[in-house]
Amino acid sequence: MKHSHKIKHQINTLRLSMLASALGLALNTSPVMAQDNTSGLLRGVVSSSAGQQLENVTITVKHLEQGFTRSAQTNAKGEYVLRALPVGRYQVLANRAGQAPVELQQLNISLGQAQTFAPVLPQDGDIERIEVKGAMMRQIDTSDSTAGLTLDAATLDLMPVNTGFENIALLTPGVARSSQFKASSFGGASSAENGYFLNGMNISALRTGIGSIDLPWEAISQTQVKTGGISAEYDRFIGGVVNAVSQSGTNEFRYGAELRYDPAALASAHDTVYNPNGSMALNNADSEEQFREASVWLSGPLLEDKAFFYALFNPRRYQEEYANSAGTAFTDHTKDDNRWFVNLDWYITEDHSLTLTALDNSADLTYQNYKWNKDSGVGAHTGTTLSTSGGTMYSARYQGFFTEDFSVSATVGRVEDNSDTVPTNDLPGVWDYVNLNGERIGDWTTSNLTGESYQRDQIRLDFTWQLADHTLQFGYDSENLSVDYLEYQNGVGEARGWWEYRTYTAISRINLPAGTYIRKRQRDTGGETEVNSAAFYLQDSWQMTDTLVLNAGIRHSNFENTATTGQTYAKLDSQIAPRLQLIWDTQGDGTQKVFATAGRYFQPIAANMNIKQASGQKDLHFYYKPGQLAANGSPLLKADGSPDIGALVATNTVQSGAVDVERIAAQDLGPMYSDEWTLGIEQQLGERYKGGARLVYRDLKQSIEDSDLGPVVAQWLKQNKVQNKSNESYFYTLINPGQDVTFLYDFDQDGKKERVELSAADLQLPDPKRRYLAAEFTLEGKPLDELQVFASYVWSHSWGMTEGLVRTDNGQADPGWTTSYDYADLMDHGYGNLPNDHRHALKFSGIYQLSDDWSLGLVARATSGAPKNRFSIHPGGVDTCKAPSLWADWCASQWYDQASFYDWDGTPAPRGSAGRLDWLYEMDLSLTYQTTVAGGDLTVKGTAYNLLNLDTPTRVNEIAQITKTDGSFAANPDWDVAQGLQASRVVSLVVRYQF
């Protein structure tokens, strides 16, 4: 096709201006689209220069790297929609019947986003001869109001952002770093309440849901973070969603390699932290770490314009050396993994495609253990512990367009994750809490042995049907997670167990007088269980008027958990989750939108609870008088590694190992769910900026907790004259705190189960309130042609009775199995500011193009500190430990290790009332050089994480009480001493070369 020089010039000018508009933000932070989790969307209105909407114009997009095309025709209003476009660069063309297509625009399609492109064509429609008059690319999506952020690999390559989903999530407003766990808190939810997806597959951690499975990061093409207003397509989370798509092959063969090295010599360790008495709280000086990684990839066409492959090999080695704070042991830890990833795309026809994905993330871990002291350094080798982790993922995804208005996608796949522990010796774990503050004694290497195998099978069907002003999306989503778990303590014969030397208060229930004892604990867990879930959803996007859109959805979910007997112990049916978005294009031109959302989100019971509650767990405690003691007062150890003991004083059967599904969970157990409301505005601010403000409120309406009903059951047995012959006094049961509880159990062993009905007043457990209120402000744009920035400020408040599935303040990464709600007295004064309450958060990210070859990247954050607590043992005779009360028969939490909200002198210390941690300031800086060498692209990048090497405490000792040798209490001088610091400075060097 031939054009005049003038038309060529104007089309090229238009193309470049529109490309600049489409790519104006390298951070690519336009609101995410809720209609597809693996692709993007292009929509718009075609009009004439006189303002007439043009019908029957064919808009065609051609993928510039893979060559396939997709087309749509404008309706009577001039509207067109192209859905489910794989991410990447596209050429947009237009034509009328009988005419050849004319190029209009190049643009990027990003994951989960809706691009709006509205070309203005000549009035007479003679596209070939007459100039293209203009077009509009909107930066504000007026069809959706899901909050979030999308980043592509090319952008991340220019920024100081470490690999991993969590580091991307932390760039997003409303996401807070966890001080204990690898996953973050989204909108005040705990770090175990998020969802992670790759190419449509759920890749959330299989046992705990804390973060995702490990991934070969080079294989990730784009990552999308959703923090609120999420459509009915997604569920099984309360916090947020991280969604990603992988790299694909193109019509050009490409191969390359990348080497990364984080040398120990360029790292800067923090100073050691000492307790007031001179003992070490954190031994930072005697630690060192380094990381090496290689990535080698090859991609290209199997059949030009039709079929493509991408293959990656990603070997890594992480090494760290560290000495413990007690000054007794030194560990050399190495993790080796040879990860790989393969992706195949086949565009069968223009309307049908198939994607196959496979990866392996298996790893081998080695721990070399040595004796050590600060003066003489590393001593004798005490053993080697080996373990394995990781597994595979396989998936297939089909996308088909049966008409221009009706499409189907289907995803099937499997994710596997396994781990095993191989100890060097068979000596049991022994700890001294009397003389060594809980430090280990002896030459044992591994105290606990586990073998774990998880397999999640997934099926998903999604249908999209466009009907005039309505776009209907509906589908089915099913997951089956099988769990095979075995856990037991190290040791041979009578030595097997966990051994602790400590001082105990009297436990009258088992006839244990107050005193100092050696306790052996044997806790064995094992068996095969399942977590099953299935859901149907319906989502309607209704263009009510030219400026008003209503996105309304509903999701119907069922969750089921089984025990090792194969029976169901929890079945949560008919969970109805409505989702609403109302979006107003106030100006009618896409330069401003006002929106409101409302939604309900359900959280399933984690696979972790199958292990803890339904896997035949036996937990026995044996209390012995101490035997012979060493010169330092610690117990002497026998040849088998166990401490020398005297007479057996008491035995406590915490759990018998029997599995009875009618007492694992309450008969009337309801689901865990949360409601969210948002109100916001987004505004184009001239040609270079856009800004937004969003008000968020979240309310945890109902929670599921494991609670020991033992104290109340003891009263119930007395009142109902039922003899307990089961040899159990602990009755851990899954319940909804604040609700009545009913369960069945054969206490008197007569073959007929008693029906135990306990009211909320009997249990005295408070409602599990967790509320989150936030105001988010964002600004993004290009102040200069060379500078791209994204900035946000969030004021938020997170408060209530429970953090959720995990506990940050005591480090329990045990979803559903924390000490929260174990007993009513543990919750006394437990209402207040929660661990994820960071009142202020300022974030700034940007890229500055110093020259054609050099660029500077910056990520900076300032976050106010989390609230602090004073924990100690609950005093007797007060609050829920005061008669008259069913709970008052015994103050159950008194043998918990300083877990109640009281100061050392028995004064109430409400949650979060002991001040706050210092502000956390983070600054990461990168410098990148890009050039062409021998026909290939060479990139050299240096990154300094924590550039200023700040060492702000991220968690502190919150134990307010110590027990003196005479059994009395005193203030803990180590309270508020740092137990964790922000990560020290690390320098990362990357060299990348690609043809």
Secondary structure, 3 states (H helix, E strand, C coil): CCCCHHHHHHHHHHHHHHHHHHCCCCCCCCCECCCCCCCEEEEEECEECCCCECCCCEEEEEECCCCCEEEEECCCCCEEEEEEECCEEEEEEEECCCCCCEEEEEEEECCCCEEEEEEEECCCCCCCCCCCCEEEEECCCCCCCEEEEEEEHHHHCCCCCCCCHHHHHCCCCCEECCCCCCCCEECCCCCCCCEEEECCEECECCCCCCCECCCCHHHEEEEEEEEECCCCCCCCCCCCEEEEEECCCCCCCEEEEEEEEECHHHCECCCCEECCCCCEEECCCCEEEEEEEEEEEEEEEEECCCEEEEEEEEEEEEEEEEECCCCCEEEEEEEEEEEEEEEEEEEEECCEEEEEEEEECCEEEEEEEEEEECCCEEEEEEEEEEEEEECEEEEEEEEEEEECCEEEEEEEEEEEEEEEEECCCCCCEEEECCCCCCEECCCCCCCEEEEEEEEEEEEEEEEEEEECCEEEEEEEEEEEEEEEEEEEECCCHHHCCEEEEEEECCEHHHCECCEEEEEEEEEEEEEEEEEEEEEEEEEEEEECCCCEEEEEEEEEEEEEEECCCCCEEEEEEEEEEEEEEEEEECCCCCCEEEEEEEEEEEECCCHHHHHHHHCCCEEEEEEEEECCECCCCCECECCCCCECEEEEEEEEEEEECCCCHHHHECCCCCCEEEEEEEEEEEEEECCCEEEEEEEEEEEEEECCEEEECHHHHHHHHHHCCCCCCCCCCCCEEEECCCCCEEEEECCCCCCCCEEEEECHHHHCCCCCCEEEEEEEEEEEEEEECCEEEEEEEEEEEEEECCCCCCECCCCECCCCCCCCCCCCHHHCCCCEECCCCCCEEEEEEEEEECCCCEEEEEEEEEECCCECCCEECCCCCCHHHCCCCHHHHCCHHHHCCCCECECCCCCECCCCCCCECCCEEEEEEEEEEEEEECCEEEEEEEEEECCCCCCCEEEECCECEEECCCCCEEECCCCCCEEEECCCEEEEEEEEEEC
